[in-house]
Amino acid sequence: MFVFERGHRRMHVSYHKDGRVNHNTDRPNKKHIPVMWDFWGVMEPMIRHKTPVQDIVGRQKVAETGWATEDIEKAALPEFVPRPDDIVVEPMTPTVGFAVNIISPGTPARSIGNLRVPVLARYVRGIRPIIEIETFDWLAPQAPAQLFVTTLLMVTPENGGTWLLDDKERFNTLQEAIAAAIKQRGEPHKYSARTDGGINLYYCRLEDDPFEL
């Protein structure tokens, strides 16, 4: 992901196939230099390690950037002539932001993005890897942070011909155990067969996530 200012590249973030993420400062007509940080008490290159590209399931953030719309208008950028495969975004909000992600096949679009702000538009490029670009209003109010939580209940057979629900309650038949689970928690979002002849019941919900940044 490249960051431009007044027609010059100022910074870029590179996500490598082994999961290494480099943050670099670009200097016009010169070699780029690493962004330095002191997370460990001494200044060192800003390098992080995330999921290798081939192992990404769902969505992996690469980087984000954004500007005030009025700054873009005053930046004295060179004339832009789009090519057929360019993505052109006309800023319609006081600030404009871009989030670049790597996604696995079949990952659906989302309404709330990385900074917990609404996604205004989404663009997808490539096959392997698949690059997703989300645009958003940088200063839009943040949505509540929520975490997708799945609870698993198990119905397993016992040697005596009875059935256990979540290793706690005993029932004479598989159907009775399932009915008890539905009475307690409602209809599961998903069922799956177990190799021991039992069944798994999945319950999904959204919970507030106070640790989401």
C-alpha positions in Angstrom: 0.0 0.0 0.0 1.5 3.4 -1.1 0.9 6.8 0.5 1.3 9.9 -1.7 1.5 13.5 -0.7 1.8 16.4 -3.2 2.6 14.0 -6.0 5.4 12.1 -4.2 5.4 8.7 -2.5 5.9 9.2 1.2 5.4 5.8 2.7 4.5 2.2 1.8 3.5 -0.9 3.6 4.4 -4.3 2.1 2.8 -7.6 3.0 5.0 -10.5 2.0 3.9 -14.1 1.2 5.5 -15.4 4.4 3.4 -13.0 6.5 6.2 -10.4 7.1 4.9 -6.8 7.0 7.4 -4.0 6.4 6.7 -0.3 7.0 9.0 2.0 5.0 9.4 5.7 4.4 9.9 6.7 0.8 12.2 9.6 -0.3 11.9 11.2 -3.7 14.5 9.7 -6.1 16.2 7.9 -3.3 16.2 4.5 -1.7 13.4 4.0 0.9 14.3 3.5 4.5 12.5 1.5 7.2 10.1 3.3 9.6 11.8 3.1 13.0 10.0 2.3 16.3 11.1 1.7 19.9 8.6 -1.0 20.9 11.4 -3.0 22.5 13.1 0.0 24.1 15.6 0.5 21.2 14.9 1.9 17.8 14.6 -0.8 15.2 12.8 -1.3 11.8 9.1 -1.6 12.0 8.5 -5.2 10.9 5.6 -7.3 12.0 4.7 -10.9 11.4 1.2 -11.9 10.5 -0.5 -14.9 8.7 1.3 -16.2 5.6 -0.7 -15.3 2.5 -1.5 -18.9 1.6 -2.9 -19.5 5.1 -5.2 -16.5 5.3 -8.8 -17.5 5.9 -11.4 -14.7 5.8 -9.9 -11.2 5.9 -6.4 -10.0 6.9 -5.7 -6.3 7.2 -2.6 -4.9 5.4 -2.8 -1.2 6.0 -5.0 1.9 6.0 -4.5 5.5 5.1 -6.7 8.6 4.6 -6.8 12.3 4.0 -9.1 15.3 4.5 -10.9 15.9 1.2 -9.8 19.6 1.2 -6.2 18.6 1.5 -6.5 16.4 -1.6 -7.9 19.4 -3.5 -5.0 21.6 -2.4 -2.2 19.1 -2.9 -1.3 20.3 -6.4 -1.2 16.7 -7.7 -0.3 16.1 -11.3 -3.1 15.6 -13.8 -4.5 12.0 -13.5 -5.5 10.2 -16.6 -7.1 6.9 -15.6 -6.2 3.7 -17.4 -8.9 1.0 -18.2 -8.0 -1.1 -15.1 -7.7 1.8 -12.6 -10.1 2.3 -9.8 -11.3 5.9 -9.6 -13.0 7.1 -6.3 -14.6 10.6 -6.2 -14.5 11.7 -2.5 -18.0 12.6 -1.3 -17.2 13.0 2.4 -15.1 15.5 4.5 -12.4 12.8 4.8 -11.6 9.8 2.7 -9.9 6.6 3.8 -8.7 3.5 2.1 -8.2 0.1 3.8 -6.3 -2.6 1.9 -6.9 -6.2 2.9 -6.0 -9.7 1.7 -9.1 -12.0 1.6 -9.6 -15.7 0.9 -12.0 -16.9 -1.8 -15.7 -16.5 -0.8 -15.1 -13.8 1.8 -18.3 -11.6 1.8 -18.3 -7.8 1.8 -18.9 -6.2 5.2 -20.7 -3.0 6.2 -18.3 -2.1 9.1 -14.6 -1.9 8.4 -11.3 -2.1 10.3 -11.7 1.2 12.2 -15.3 0.3 13.1 -16.6 2.9 10.5 -19.1 2.1 7.7 -17.6 0.9 4.4 -18.7 3.2 1.6 -17.5 1.1 -1.3 -15.5 -2.0 -1.9 -13.2 -3.1 -4.8 -11.7 -6.5 -5.3 -8.7 -7.3 -7.5 -6.8 -10.5 -8.3 -7.3 -14.2 -7.8 -4.4 -15.4 -5.7 -4.0 -13.5 -3.6 -7.3 -11.5 -3.6 -6.8 -7.9 -2.8 -9.7 -6.0 -1.3 -9.9 -2.2 -1.1 -12.5 -0.6 1.2 -13.2 3.1 1.2 -14.6 5.0 4.2 -15.1 8.3 5.8 -12.1 8.6 8.1 -13.9 10.7 10.8 -17.2 8.9 10.7 -18.6 7.9 14.1 -17.3 4.5 15.1 -19.7 1.6 15.4 -19.7 -0.5 18.6 -17.0 -3.1 18.7 -18.5 -6.5 18.5 -17.1 -10.0 18.5 -18.7 -13.0 16.7 -18.9 -15.8 19.3 -19.9 -19.4 18.6 -21.0 -21.8 21.4 -20.9 -25.5 20.7 -23.2 -28.0 22.4 -22.4 -31.7 22.0 -24.8 -34.7 22.1 -22.7 -37.8 22.6 -23.6 -41.5 23.0 -22.9 -43.4 26.2 -22.1 -47.1 26.5 -25.4 -47.8 28.3 -27.4 -46.6 25.3 -28.2 -43.2 26.8 -27.1 -39.8 25.4 -25.2 -36.9 27.1 -25.9 -33.3 26.4 -22.8 -31.2 26.8 -21.4 -33.9 29.2 -23.9 -32.8 31.9 -27.5 -34.0 31.2 -28.4 -37.6 30.3 -31.3 -38.6 28.0 -32.7 -41.8 26.7 -32.7 -40.9 23.0 -30.8 -38.6 20.7 -34.0 -36.7 19.8 -34.8 -36.0 23.5 -31.3 -34.5 24.0 -31.7 -32.3 20.9 -35.1 -31.2 22.1 -33.8 -30.3 25.5 -31.0 -28.2 23.9 -33.5 -26.3 21.7 -35.8 -25.7 24.7 -32.8 -24.2 26.6 -31.2 -22.1 23.9 -33.5 -22.1 20.9 -32.9 -23.4 17.4 -29.2 -23.9 16.6 -27.7 -21.9 13.7 -26.0 -25.1 12.5 -25.9 -28.9 13.0 -23.0 -31.2 12.2 -22.7 -35.0 12.6 -20.0 -36.4 15.0 -17.9 -39.4 14.2 -19.1 -41.2 17.4 -22.7 -41.1 16.1 -23.7 -38.0 18.0 -24.3 -34.4 16.8 -22.9 -30.9 17.4 -25.2 -27.9 17.8 -23.7 -24.5 17.0 -25.1 -21.2 18.5 -23.8 -17.9 17.1 -24.1 -14.4 18.5 -22.5 -11.0 18.5 -21.0 -9.7 21.7 -19.4 -6.4 22.6 -15.6 -6.7 22.3 -13.9 -4.1 24.7 -10.5 -5.1 23.4 -11.2 -4.3 19.8 -9.1 -1.2 18.7 
